[in-house]
């Protein structure tokens, strides 16, 4: 479940990154709005993908992504157990500071003064108490993103041409960055495979996947399948940001989100 949650967070990050890139890069920039309410999220995910590597990360509030408590760095090769222990120690520290400040907003210790600068003036004690249980660590992706940028040069011209043929925005050619870092041989613990990380049930809608042939591993066939899936998602959801989100969450999940929120506004649905 943790891996699924992390992947969904990365996915939201990609959606926001598409909106953060300069509009001059895309002919279809109007199809991906930049809601002001999501700009703090845009900045956070831009930092994750460009500033910190997989040996670093941000300790932050998982609701308000602009609240970053600390940038952490780990010794390369440090074990998962050692990382986890260090993270728990940091989380315990910041939780204690938040609770102390919630109990008495007039505390003047150095750590309390710094904490106050991270939150808007007038933040209530109740909000600070809730924040004490929302401390989350986000691993950096800058090195993986850089490697993916290098690999993408081999595949993006074909992907953009295929998407153009299907009538799909060229912006979405960036999707493999979050799916596979443009590795055609990528496989996940959840059973997804290939450049576009299709699972078997979804992949079988568009490709041959059996004990003899697995077309998910063919980047050309899988690209067309991904385009057809995105196109189907768009017909169902009505917008490209939701079609992109449905790639991971499923079109049925997006239909429920549209029904629950009463519209297709991406910022409302993300929240």
VOPAGU-2260 file (C-alpha; in pm, 1 decimal, decimal comma):
REM VOPAGU-2260
SITE   aa  ch    i         X         Y         Z
SITE  UNK   A    0       0,0       0,0       0,0
SITE  UNK   A    1     286,7     239,6      82,8
SITE  UNK   A    2     436,0     192,2    -264,9
SITE  UNK   A    3      95,4     266,1    -423,2
SITE  UNK   A    4      55,5     582,8    -215,5
SITE  UNK   A    5     404,6     699,8    -309,0
SITE  UNK   A    6     340,4     634,0    -676,5
SITE  UNK   A    7      14,6     829,2    -660,8
SITE  UNK   A    8     197,9    1119,6    -499,1
SITE  UNK   A    9     459,4    1107,2    -776,5
SITE  UNK   A   10     174,5    1106,8   -1026,3
SITE  UNK   A   11      17,7    1418,0    -878,9
SITE  UNK   A   12     367,0    1564,2    -887,7
SITE  UNK   A   13     398,2    1499,3   -1261,0
SITE  UNK   A   14      60,6    1660,6   -1329,6
SITE  UNK   A   15     173,4    1967,0   -1137,6
SITE  UNK   A   16     514,2    1969,6   -1304,7
SITE  UNK   A   17     349,4    1979,6   -1645,9
SITE  UNK   A   18     176,3    2296,1   -1533,5
SITE  UNK   A   19     498,3    2437,6   -1390,8
SITE  UNK   A   20     703,2    2414,7   -1709,4
SITE  UNK   A   21     728,3    2727,6   -1926,9
SITE  UNK   A   22     430,5    2758,8   -2156,8
SITE  UNK   A   23     660,3    2822,5   -2453,1
SITE  UNK   A   24     764,0    2457,8   -2439,8
SITE  UNK   A   25     417,1    2330,7   -2523,2
SITE  UNK   A   26     168,9    2403,4   -2798,6
SITE  UNK   A   27    -101,2    2251,9   -2577,0
SITE  UNK   A   28     -29,8    2452,7   -2261,5
SITE  UNK   A   29    -391,9    2574,2   -2235,2
SITE  UNK   A   30    -502,4    2215,7   -2181,7
SITE  UNK   A   31    -308,6    2196,6   -1854,3
SITE  UNK   A   32    -423,8    2480,9   -1625,9
SITE  UNK   A   33    -213,7    2626,4   -1346,3
SITE  UNK   A   34    -455,5    2681,9   -1055,2
SITE  UNK   A   35    -318,5    2924,9    -798,0
SITE  UNK   A   36    -423,3    2692,3    -518,2
SITE  UNK   A   37    -183,3    2428,0    -648,7
SITE  UNK   A   38     118,7    2653,0    -698,7
SITE  UNK   A   39     275,7    2555,2    -360,0
SITE  UNK   A   40     243,0    2191,6    -467,2
SITE  UNK   A   41     398,8    2275,0    -804,5
SITE  UNK   A   42     699,0    2432,6    -634,8
SITE  UNK   A   43     739,0    2140,5    -396,1
SITE  UNK   A   44     736,7    1874,9    -667,9
SITE  UNK   A   45     965,4    2082,9    -888,3
SITE  UNK   A   46    1215,5    2079,3    -601,5
SITE  UNK   A   47    1175,5    1703,5    -552,0
SITE  UNK   A   48    1256,9    1635,5    -917,4
SITE  UNK   A   49    1537,5    1891,4    -956,8
SITE  UNK   A   50    1703,6    1972,8    -622,2
SITE  UNK   A   51    1737,7    1653,7    -419,3
SITE  UNK   A   52    1868,5    1310,4    -517,5
SITE  UNK   A   53    1770,1     963,9    -396,2
SITE  UNK   A   54    2023,6    1007,2    -115,4
SITE  UNK   A   55    1830,7    1311,4       7,9
SITE  UNK   A   56    1477,3    1426,0      70,5
SITE  UNK   A   57    1237,2    1665,3     239,0
SITE  UNK   A   58    1065,5    1622,9     574,0
SITE  UNK   A   59     739,2    1809,9     520,7
SITE  UNK   A   60     371,1    1850,3     603,9
SITE  UNK   A   61     177,7    1613,6     378,4
SITE  UNK   A   62    -124,3    1845,9     353,3
SITE  UNK   A   63      56,4    2178,7     306,1
SITE  UNK   A   64     349,6    2088,2      80,9
SITE  UNK   A   65     502,6    2435,2     112,9
SITE  UNK   A   66     581,4    2358,6     478,9
SITE  UNK   A   67     920,7    2186,3     461,5
SITE  UNK   A   68    1077,2    2121,9     801,1
SITE  UNK   A   69    1416,9    2003,2     688,1
SITE  UNK   A   70    1618,6    1882,7     391,9
SITE  UNK   A   71    1781,3    1555,0     491,5
SITE  UNK   A   72    2086,2    1386,2     341,4
SITE  UNK   A   73    2193,5    1024,5     383,6
SITE  UNK   A   74    2528,2     857,4     334,3
SITE  UNK   A   75    2520,3     668,6       0,0
SITE  UNK   A   76    2464,8     299,8      64,2
SITE  UNK   A   77    2307,5     354,4     405,7
SITE  UNK   A   78    2073,7      65,8     485,3
SITE  UNK   A   79    1695,8     101,7     478,8
SITE  UNK   A   80    1685,3      21,9     850,6
SITE  UNK   A   81    1935,8     296,5     932,9
SITE  UNK   A   82    1749,8     549,7     716,6
SITE  UNK   A   83    1421,3     461,2     882,2
SITE  UNK   A   84    1572,7     501,4    1228,0
SITE  UNK   A   85    1713,5     845,2    1138,5
SITE  UNK   A   86    1380,1     953,9     991,4
SITE  UNK   A   87    1183,4     844,8    1295,4
SITE  UNK   A   88    1418,9    1042,4    1517,1
SITE  UNK   A   89    1365,6    1357,0    1309,0
SITE  UNK   A   90     988,9    1308,0    1296,2
SITE  UNK   A   91     977,2    1268,2    1673,6
SITE  UNK   A   92    1173,3    1591,0    1715,6
SITE  UNK   A   93     946,6    1799,1    1492,2
SITE  UNK   A   94     633,1    1645,2    1637,1
SITE  UNK   A   95     748,7    1749,1    1982,8
SITE  UNK   A   96     816,9    2107,0    1869,7
SITE  UNK   A   97     475,5    2134,3    1703,1
SITE  UNK   A   98     296,0    2005,8    2012,9
SITE  UNK   A   99     493,6    2238,0    2239,9
SITE  UNK   A  100     402,0    2534,2    2022,6
SITE  UNK   A  101      37,6    2423,9    2009,8
SITE  UNK   A  102      32,1    2412,2    2390,2
SITE  UNK   A  103     195,8    2752,7    2431,3
SITE  UNK   A  104     224,4    2980,0    2126,6
SITE  UNK   A  105     442,1    3225,4    2319,9
SITE  UNK   A  106     741,0    2991,7    2352,3
SITE  UNK   A  107    1058,0    3169,8    2243,3
SITE  UNK   A  108    1308,2    2888,7    2205,2
SITE  UNK   A  109    1509,8    2891,8    1881,7
SITE  UNK   A  110    1329,6    2583,3    1753,1
SITE  UNK   A  111     990,8    2738,1    1829,9
SITE  UNK   A  112    1078,2    3063,0    1655,9
SITE  UNK   A  113    1190,6    2872,3    1347,0
SITE  UNK   A  114     873,6    2663,1    1347,0
SITE  UNK   A  115     657,9    2977,5    1357,5
SITE  UNK   A  116     831,0    3105,5    1042,4
SITE  UNK   A  117     720,6    2792,4     854,5
SITE  UNK   A  118     351,1    2844,8     924,7
SITE  UNK   A  119     129,7    3143,8     837,8
SITE  UNK   A  120      73,1    3398,1    1110,7
SITE  UNK   A  121    -239,0    3311,8    1306,1
SITE  UNK   A  122    -214,6    2934,8    1257,8
SITE  UNK   A  123    -429,9    2782,8    1531,8
SITE  UNK   A  124    -318,6    2545,5    1804,2
SITE  UNK   A  125    -554,9    2283,0    1664,2
SITE  UNK   A  126    -387,4    2305,3    1323,2
SITE  UNK   A  127     -43,9    2262,4    1479,5
SITE  UNK   A  128    -162,2    1956,8    1674,2
SITE  UNK   A  129    -298,5    1804,0    1355,7
SITE  UNK   A  130      25,7    1886,7    1175,0
SITE  UNK   A  131     216,4    1688,5    1436,3
SITE  UNK   A  132      57,1    1376,0    1288,8
SITE  UNK   A  133     111,9    1480,8     924,3
SITE  UNK   A  134     491,3    1480,1     909,7
SITE  UNK   A  135     604,8    1292,8     600,3
SITE  UNK   A  136     933,8    1222,8     422,2
SITE  UNK   A  137     963,7    1259,5      44,4
SITE  UNK   A  138    1267,8    1102,3    -120,2
SITE  UNK   A  139    1437,0    1312,0    -387,4
SITE  UNK   A  140    1420,7    1212,6    -754,8
SITE  UNK   A  141    1669,1    1448,8    -922,9
SITE  UNK   A  142    1926,8    1183,4   -1018,4
SITE  UNK   A  143    1663,3     945,1   -1152,9
SITE  UNK   A  144    1495,2    1229,9   -1337,2
SITE  UNK   A  145    1826,4    1328,7   -1497,4
SITE  UNK   A  146    1889,8     970,9   -1609,3
SITE  UNK   A  147    1537,9     958,5   -1749,8
SITE  UNK   A  148    1594,7    1282,0   -1940,5
SITE  UNK   A  149    1896,5    1126,0   -2109,5
SITE  UNK   A  150    1705,4     808,6   -2200,6
SITE  UNK   A  151    1398,3    1004,2   -2314,3
SITE  UNK   A  152    1586,7    1139,9   -2614,3
SITE  UNK   A  153    1568,6     796,3   -2772,2
SITE  UNK   A  154    1193,4     754,7   -2733,0
SITE  UNK   A  155    1018,7    1092,4   -2716,6
SITE  UNK   A  156    1030,6    1173,7   -3091,8
SITE  UNK   A  157     843,7     850,0   -3164,6
SITE  UNK   A  158     603,6     898,8   -2872,1
SITE  UNK   A  159     517,1    1254,9   -2977,8
SITE  UNK   A  160     456,7    1144,8   -3336,8
SITE  UNK   A  161     234,8     856,7   -3223,9
SITE  UNK   A  162      40,5    1084,1   -2991,2
SITE  UNK   A  163       0,3    1340,3   -3268,5
SITE  UNK   A  164    -151,1    1068,8   -3487,3
SITE  UNK   A  165    -394,2     981,6   -3207,0
SITE  UNK   A  166    -479,2    1345,9   -3134,2
SITE  UNK   A  167    -319,0    1347,5   -2790,5
SITE  UNK   A  168    -132,0    1648,5   -2641,0
SITE  UNK   A  169     242,7    1618,8   -2683,7
SITE  UNK   A  170     283,9    1718,6   -2317,2
SITE  UNK   A  171     183,1    1365,4   -2220,0
SITE  UNK   A  172     495,9    1225,0   -2384,3
SITE  UNK   A  173     657,2    1309,7   -2049,4
SITE  UNK   A  174     451,3    1047,3   -1867,0
SITE  UNK   A  175     720,9     773,5   -1873,0
SITE  UNK   A  176     938,4     994,1   -1649,7
SITE  UNK   A  177     722,0     899,8   -1354,2
SITE  UNK   A  178     627,4     554,5   -1479,2
SITE  UNK   A  179     962,6     403,7   -1573,1
SITE  UNK   A  180    1222,3     681,0   -1612,6
SITE  UNK   A  181    1204,6     580,9   -1981,7
SITE  UNK   A  182    1332,7     227,3   -1919,1
SITE  UNK   A  183    1163,1     -16,7   -2159,7
SITE  UNK   A  184    1263,3    -310,1   -1935,8
SITE  UNK   A  185    1128,3    -161,4   -1612,5
SITE  UNK   A  186     924,6    -387,9   -1383,4
SITE  UNK   A  187     750,9    -302,5   -1058,3
SITE  UNK   A  188     674,2    -505,1    -747,3
SITE  UNK   A  189     304,7    -460,6    -830,5
SITE  UNK   A  190     346,5    -645,8   -1159,6
SITE  UNK   A  191     352,6    -345,1   -1393,5
SITE  UNK   A  192     600,3    -366,1   -1679,5
SITE  UNK   A  193     759,8    -179,3   -1965,8
SITE  UNK   A  194     811,5     184,1   -2061,8
SITE  UNK   A  195     449,3     264,7   -1977,4
SITE  UNK   A  196     414,9      34,1   -1674,4
SITE  UNK   A  197      99,3    -145,4   -1778,1
SITE  UNK   A  198     -44,7    -402,6   -1542,4
SITE  UNK   A  199    -163,2    -723,9   -1707,2
SITE  UNK   A  200    -539,0    -653,5   -1679,7
SITE  UNK   A  201    -510,9    -304,3   -1828,0
SITE  UNK   A  202    -251,6    -404,0   -2084,4
SITE  UNK   A  203    -466,5    -685,1   -2221,2
SITE  UNK   A  204    -720,3    -426,5   -2335,0
SITE  UNK   A  205    -474,6    -311,6   -2601,2
SITE  UNK   A  206    -194,9    -568,1   -2631,4
SITE  UNK   A  207    -117,5    -937,1   -2637,5
SITE  UNK   A  208       1,2   -1049,9   -2294,8
SITE  UNK   A  209      24,8   -1422,9   -2229,5
SITE  UNK   A  210     273,8   -1698,1   -2146,2
SITE  UNK   A  211     434,5   -1664,6   -2490,8
SITE  UNK   A  212     434,3   -1290,9   -2569,2
SITE  UNK   A  213     429,1    -982,1   -2347,8
SITE  UNK   A  214     388,5    -677,1   -2569,2
SITE  UNK   A  215     423,0    -445,5   -2269,4
SITE  UNK   A  216     798,7    -486,0   -2312,6
SITE  UNK   A  217     785,5    -354,9   -2670,2
SITE  UNK   A  218     815,8      25,9   -2635,4
SITE  UNK   A  219     655,3      86,3   -2976,1
SITE  UNK   A  220     347,2    -129,6   -2922,0
SITE  UNK   A  221     318,9     -15,6   -2559,9
SITE  UNK   A  222     332,0     351,0   -2665,9
SITE  UNK   A  223      34,4     306,9   -2895,0
SITE  UNK   A  224    -148,9     121,7   -2618,1
SITE  UNK   A  225     -75,1     404,5   -2373,2
SITE  UNK   A  226    -207,2     656,7   -2623,7
SITE  UNK   A  227    -528,0     459,2   -2671,1
SITE  UNK   A  228    -575,0     434,2   -2294,0
SITE  UNK   A  229    -520,7     808,3   -2246,4
SITE  UNK   A  230    -762,5     880,5   -2529,8
SITE  UNK   A  231   -1026,2     656,0   -2370,1
SITE  UNK   A  232    -968,3     827,8   -2035,7
SITE  UNK   A  233   -1019,0    1167,1   -2197,4
SITE  UNK   A  234   -1348,0    1059,9   -2354,7
SITE  UNK   A  235   -1466,2     947,9   -2011,5
SITE  UNK   A  236   -1339,6    1235,9   -1795,6
SITE  UNK   A  237   -1355,8    1526,4   -2039,8
SITE  UNK   A  238   -1021,3    1689,0   -1951,6
SITE  UNK   A  239    -657,9    1594,6   -2008,3
SITE  UNK   A  240    -544,4    1649,6   -1646,5
SITE  UNK   A  241    -813,3    1403,6   -1534,9
SITE  UNK   A  242    -729,0    1166,4   -1820,2
SITE  UNK   A  243    -369,7    1166,7   -1697,4
SITE  UNK   A  244    -476,9    1110,1   -1337,1
SITE  UNK   A  245    -701,2     824,4   -1453,0
SITE  UNK   A  246    -396,7     652,1   -1602,8
SITE  UNK   A  247    -299,0     565,8   -1246,3
SITE  UNK   A  248    -624,3     590,6   -1050,7
SITE  UNK   A  249    -850,7     442,2   -1318,3
SITE  UNK   A  250   -1130,1     605,0   -1514,6
SITE  UNK   A  251   -1387,0     472,0   -1267,1
SITE  UNK   A  252   -1205,0     649,0    -985,1
SITE  UNK   A  253   -1212,5     973,9   -1180,2
SITE  UNK   A  254   -1585,0     933,8   -1251,5
SITE  UNK   A  255   -1642,3     900,5    -877,2
SITE  UNK   A  256   -1424,9    1205,9    -810,9
SITE  UNK   A  257   -1619,7    1412,2   -1064,1
SITE  UNK   A  258   -1946,7    1300,9    -906,7
SITE  UNK   A  259   -1827,4    1361,0    -549,8
SITE  UNK   A  260   -1686,9    1709,2    -620,4
SITE  UNK   A  261   -1953,4    1814,0    -868,1
SITE  UNK   A  262   -1710,5    1909,2   -1143,9
SITE  UNK   A  263   -1383,4    1847,4   -1326,0
SITE  UNK   A  264   -1163,0    2109,1   -1156,1
SITE  UNK   A  265    -823,5    1941,7   -1106,2
SITE  UNK   A  266    -731,5    2143,8    -797,1
SITE  UNK   A  267   -1052,0    2044,2    -618,1
SITE  UNK   A  268   -1006,3    1679,1    -708,2
SITE  UNK   A  269    -639,8    1674,0    -605,0
SITE  UNK   A  270    -732,2    1823,5    -269,8
